[in-house]
Amino acid sequence: MTRAVLSIGSNLGDRLAHLRSVLDALGERVVAVSPVYTTAPWGGVDQDDYLNAVVVAEDPDFDDYAWLRLGQELEQAAGRVREIRWGARTLDVDVVQCTDSTDSTGAAIARDTDPALILPHPQAHNRAFVLIPWLAVEPSAQLLVDGVDRPIAELLAGLDRSEKDGVVRTDLVLGEESAGSC
């Protein structure tokens, strides 16, 4: 069984419906859902703001690649096109981290030799739009950075104030789970 932290975002079409489609597809696998945040686009491409959230999910039959495949299927179902790097998207589903619950330590799965799936996500520690929602549902979570597990609260504290200020909590709700935590 793996536990996955998924960062989801949308800035095209019915953004909230696109995010909700992820929860619908995950169903009972959902452990926790963060509040919804609005964030400025990242990467310098002129586009509308994003809605972002983090979903924590578990599945006894999933490995890290199964989470990747599911995320890609959901993106395709939402009509995502990949024309411009860091461009606008109907749905973005990133696997931030997977932990293997068959391992008694619950250690994070680390892989850096397959460009299709680098875990943990190589830029998650630099992105407030990932860390802030994740912190909301797993305050004690840690992320493996340069071979060392670091608390996400510590990683967030190290980011530039402007990066953190650009992530604004909304009143939007993805589902009943939004108020809950792990």
C-alpha positions as a Markdown table, in Angstrom:
| # | Residue | x | y | z |
|---|---|---|---|---|
| 1 | Met | 0.0 | 0.0 | 0.0 |
| 2 | Thr | 1.1 | 3.5 | -0.7 |
| 3 | Arg | 0.1 | 6.8 | 0.7 |
| 4 | Ala | 0.3 | 9.7 | -1.8 |
| 5 | Val | 0.4 | 13.4 | -1.4 |
| 6 | Leu | -1.1 | 14.9 | -4.6 |
| 7 | Ser | -0.9 | 18.6 | -5.5 |
| 8 | Ile | -3.8 | 19.6 | -7.7 |
| 9 | Gly | -4.4 | 22.8 | -9.6 |
| 10 | Ser | -6.5 | 24.4 | -12.3 |
| 11 | Asn | -6.7 | 27.7 | -14.0 |
| 12 | Leu | -8.8 | 27.0 | -17.1 |
| 13 | Gly | -12.5 | 26.4 | -17.4 |
| 14 | Asp | -14.5 | 25.5 | -14.3 |
| 15 | Arg | -11.5 | 25.3 | -12.0 |
| 16 | Leu | -13.4 | 24.1 | -9.0 |
| 17 | Ala | -15.1 | 21.4 | -11.0 |
| 18 | His | -11.7 | 20.2 | -12.3 |
| 19 | Leu | -10.4 | 19.9 | -8.8 |
| 20 | Arg | -13.5 | 18.1 | -7.6 |
| 21 | Ser | -13.1 | 15.6 | -10.4 |
| 22 | Val | -9.9 | 14.4 | -8.7 |
| 23 | Leu | -11.8 | 13.7 | -5.4 |
| 24 | Asp | -14.6 | 12.0 | -7.3 |
| 25 | Ala | -12.1 | 9.7 | -9.0 |
| 26 | Leu | -10.2 | 8.9 | -5.8 |
| 27 | Gly | -13.4 | 8.2 | -3.9 |
| 28 | Glu | -12.7 | 6.2 | -0.7 |
| 29 | Arg | -8.9 | 6.5 | -1.2 |
| 30 | Val | -9.1 | 10.1 | 0.1 |
| 31 | Val | -7.6 | 10.5 | 3.5 |
| 32 | Ala | -7.5 | 14.3 | 3.7 |
| 33 | Val | -8.2 | 17.3 | 1.5 |
| 34 | Ser | -6.8 | 20.7 | 2.1 |
| 35 | Pro | -8.7 | 24.0 | 1.8 |
| 36 | Val | -8.7 | 25.5 | -1.6 |
| 37 | Tyr | -6.2 | 28.3 | -2.3 |
| 38 | Thr | -5.9 | 30.8 | -5.1 |
| 39 | Thr | -2.3 | 31.4 | -6.4 |
| 40 | Ala | -0.6 | 33.4 | -9.0 |
| 41 | Pro | 0.7 | 31.4 | -11.9 |
| 42 | Trp | 4.3 | 30.2 | -11.6 |
| 43 | Gly | 6.9 | 30.2 | -14.3 |
| 44 | Gly | 6.5 | 33.6 | -16.0 |
| 45 | Val | 3.7 | 32.7 | -18.6 |
| 46 | Asp | 0.9 | 35.2 | -18.7 |
| 47 | Gln | -2.3 | 33.4 | -17.5 |
| 48 | Asp | -5.1 | 33.5 | -15.0 |
| 49 | Asp | -4.7 | 32.6 | -11.4 |
| 50 | Tyr | -4.9 | 29.0 | -10.2 |
| 51 | Leu | -7.0 | 27.2 | -7.7 |
| 52 | Asn | -4.8 | 24.8 | -5.7 |
| 53 | Ala | -5.2 | 22.1 | -3.1 |
| 54 | Val | -3.5 | 19.1 | -1.7 |
| 55 | Val | -5.1 | 15.6 | -1.4 |
| 56 | Val | -3.7 | 12.8 | 0.7 |
| 57 | Ala | -4.8 | 9.4 | -0.5 |
| 58 | Glu | -4.1 | 5.7 | 0.2 |
| 59 | Asp | -4.6 | 2.6 | -1.8 |
| 60 | Pro | -3.5 | -1.0 | -0.9 |
| 61 | Asp | -3.1 | -1.8 | -4.6 |
| 62 | Phe | -1.2 | 1.3 | -5.8 |
| 63 | Asp | 2.4 | 1.9 | -6.1 |
| 64 | Asp | 4.0 | 5.2 | -6.9 |
| 65 | Tyr | 3.6 | 4.7 | -10.7 |
| 66 | Ala | -0.1 | 3.9 | -10.3 |
| 67 | Trp | -0.6 | 7.3 | -8.7 |
| 68 | Leu | 1.3 | 8.9 | -11.6 |
| 69 | Arg | -0.9 | 7.0 | -14.2 |
| 70 | Leu | -4.1 | 8.0 | -12.4 |
| 71 | Gly | -3.0 | 11.7 | -12.3 |
| 72 | Gln | -2.3 | 11.6 | -16.0 |
| 73 | Glu | -5.6 | 10.0 | -16.8 |
| 74 | Leu | -7.4 | 12.6 | -14.8 |
| 75 | Glu | -5.6 | 15.4 | -16.6 |
| 76 | Gln | -6.5 | 13.9 | -19.9 |
| 77 | Ala | -10.1 | 13.5 | -18.9 |
| 78 | Ala | -10.1 | 17.2 | -18.1 |
| 79 | Gly | -8.8 | 18.1 | -21.5 |
| 80 | Arg | -5.3 | 19.1 | -20.5 |
| 81 | Val | -3.0 | 20.0 | -23.3 |
| 82 | Arg | 0.8 | 20.4 | -22.9 |
| 83 | Glu | 1.8 | 23.1 | -25.4 |
| 84 | Ile | 3.7 | 25.6 | -23.2 |
| 85 | Arg | 5.9 | 24.7 | -20.3 |
| 86 | Trp | 4.3 | 26.2 | -17.1 |
| 87 | Gly | 1.3 | 27.2 | -19.3 |
| 88 | Ala | -2.3 | 27.4 | -18.4 |
| 89 | Arg | -4.0 | 24.0 | -17.7 |
| 90 | Thr | -7.5 | 22.6 | -17.0 |
| 91 | Leu | -6.0 | 20.3 | -14.4 |
| 92 | Asp | -2.6 | 19.5 | -13.0 |
| 93 | Val | -2.1 | 16.5 | -10.8 |
| 94 | Asp | 1.4 | 16.2 | -9.3 |
| 95 | Val | 2.6 | 13.3 | -7.2 |
| 96 | Val | 4.5 | 15.2 | -4.5 |
| 97 | Gln | 5.5 | 12.3 | -2.3 |
| 98 | Cys | 4.6 | 8.6 | -1.8 |
| 99 | Thr | 5.3 | 6.6 | 1.3 |
| 100 | Asp | 5.3 | 2.8 | 1.4 |
| 101 | Ser | 3.2 | 1.7 | 4.3 |
| 102 | Thr | 4.4 | -1.9 | 3.9 |
| 103 | Asp | 7.8 | -0.6 | 5.2 |
| 104 | Ser | 7.6 | -0.5 | 9.0 |
| 105 | Thr | 9.1 | 3.0 | 9.0 |
| 106 | Gly | 6.6 | 4.4 | 6.5 |
| 107 | Ala | 9.6 | 5.8 | 4.6 |
| 108 | Ala | 9.1 | 8.1 | 1.6 |
| 109 | Ile | 9.8 | 6.5 | -1.7 |
| 110 | Ala | 12.7 | 8.2 | -3.3 |
| 111 | Arg | 13.6 | 7.7 | -7.0 |
| 112 | Asp | 15.6 | 10.0 | -9.1 |
| 113 | Thr | 16.7 | 7.9 | -12.1 |
| 114 | Asp | 13.4 | 7.8 | -14.0 |
| 115 | Pro | 12.5 | 11.2 | -15.5 |
| 116 | Ala | 8.9 | 10.2 | -15.8 |
| 117 | Leu | 8.6 | 10.1 | -12.0 |
| 118 | Ile | 11.1 | 11.8 | -9.7 |
| 119 | Leu | 10.1 | 11.4 | -6.0 |
| 120 | Pro | 9.7 | 13.3 | -4.0 |
| 121 | His | 8.7 | 16.0 | -6.5 |
| 122 | Pro | 11.9 | 17.8 | -7.2 |
| 123 | Gln | 10.5 | 21.3 | -6.8 |
| 124 | Ala | 7.9 | 20.8 | -4.0 |
| 125 | His | 10.1 | 22.2 | -1.3 |
| 126 | Asn | 10.3 | 25.5 | -3.3 |
| 127 | Arg | 6.6 | 26.0 | -3.9 |
| 128 | Ala | 4.4 | 27.6 | -1.3 |
| 129 | Phe | 1.3 | 26.5 | -3.3 |
| 130 | Val | 2.2 | 22.9 | -2.4 |
| 131 | Leu | 3.6 | 23.4 | 1.1 |
| 132 | Ile | 0.8 | 25.7 | 2.5 |
| 133 | Pro | -2.1 | 23.3 | 1.6 |
| 134 | Trp | -0.1 | 20.3 | 2.7 |
| 135 | Leu | 0.7 | 21.9 | 6.0 |
| 136 | Ala | -3.1 | 22.5 | 6.5 |
| 137 | Val | -3.8 | 18.8 | 6.5 |
| 138 | Glu | -0.5 | 17.2 | 7.7 |
| 139 | Pro | 1.2 | 19.7 | 10.1 |
| 140 | Ser | 3.8 | 17.2 | 11.1 |
| 141 | Ala | 4.6 | 16.1 | 7.5 |
| 142 | Gln | 8.2 | 15.8 | 6.3 |
| 143 | Leu | 9.6 | 16.0 | 2.8 |
| 144 | Leu | 12.9 | 14.4 | 1.7 |
| 145 | Val | 15.2 | 17.2 | 0.4 |
| 146 | Asp | 18.7 | 16.4 | -0.6 |
| 147 | Gly | 18.6 | 13.1 | 1.3 |
| 148 | Val | 17.3 | 14.6 | 4.5 |
| 149 | Asp | 13.7 | 14.5 | 5.9 |
| 150 | Arg | 12.7 | 18.1 | 6.7 |
| 151 | Pro | 9.5 | 19.3 | 8.2 |
| 152 | Ile | 7.3 | 21.0 | 5.7 |
| 153 | Ala | 6.8 | 23.8 | 8.2 |
| 154 | Glu | 10.5 | 24.4 | 8.2 |
| 155 | Leu | 10.7 | 24.4 | 4.4 |
| 156 | Leu | 7.8 | 26.8 | 4.2 |
| 157 | Ala | 9.4 | 29.2 | 6.7 |
| 158 | Gly | 12.5 | 29.3 | 4.5 |
| 159 | Leu | 10.6 | 30.5 | 1.5 |
| 160 | Asp | 10.5 | 34.2 | 0.4 |
| 161 | Arg | 7.6 | 36.1 | 2.0 |
| 162 | Ser | 6.3 | 37.1 | -1.5 |
| 163 | Glu | 6.0 | 33.4 | -2.4 |
| 164 | Lys | 4.0 | 32.7 | 0.7 |
| 165 | Asp | 1.8 | 35.8 | 0.5 |
| 166 | Gly | 0.8 | 34.7 | -3.1 |
| 167 | Val | -1.1 | 31.7 | -1.7 |
| 168 | Val | -4.5 | 32.9 | -0.4 |
| 169 | Arg | -7.0 | 30.7 | 1.2 |
| 170 | Thr | -10.5 | 30.8 | -0.4 |
| 171 | Asp | -14.0 | 30.0 | 0.9 |
| 172 | Leu | -14.3 | 27.3 | -1.8 |
| 173 | Val | -14.8 | 23.8 | -0.6 |
| 174 | Leu | -13.9 | 20.6 | -2.6 |
| 175 | Gly | -15.9 | 18.3 | -0.4 |
| 176 | Glu | -16.8 | 17.4 | 3.1 |
| 177 | Glu | -13.2 | 16.2 | 3.7 |
| 178 | Ser | -11.9 | 19.8 | 3.2 |
| 179 | Ala | -12.4 | 20.6 | 6.9 |
| 180 | Gly | -10.8 | 17.4 | 8.0 |
| 181 | Ser | -7.2 | 16.4 | 8.5 |
| 182 | Cys | -5.3 | 13.2 | 8.6 |
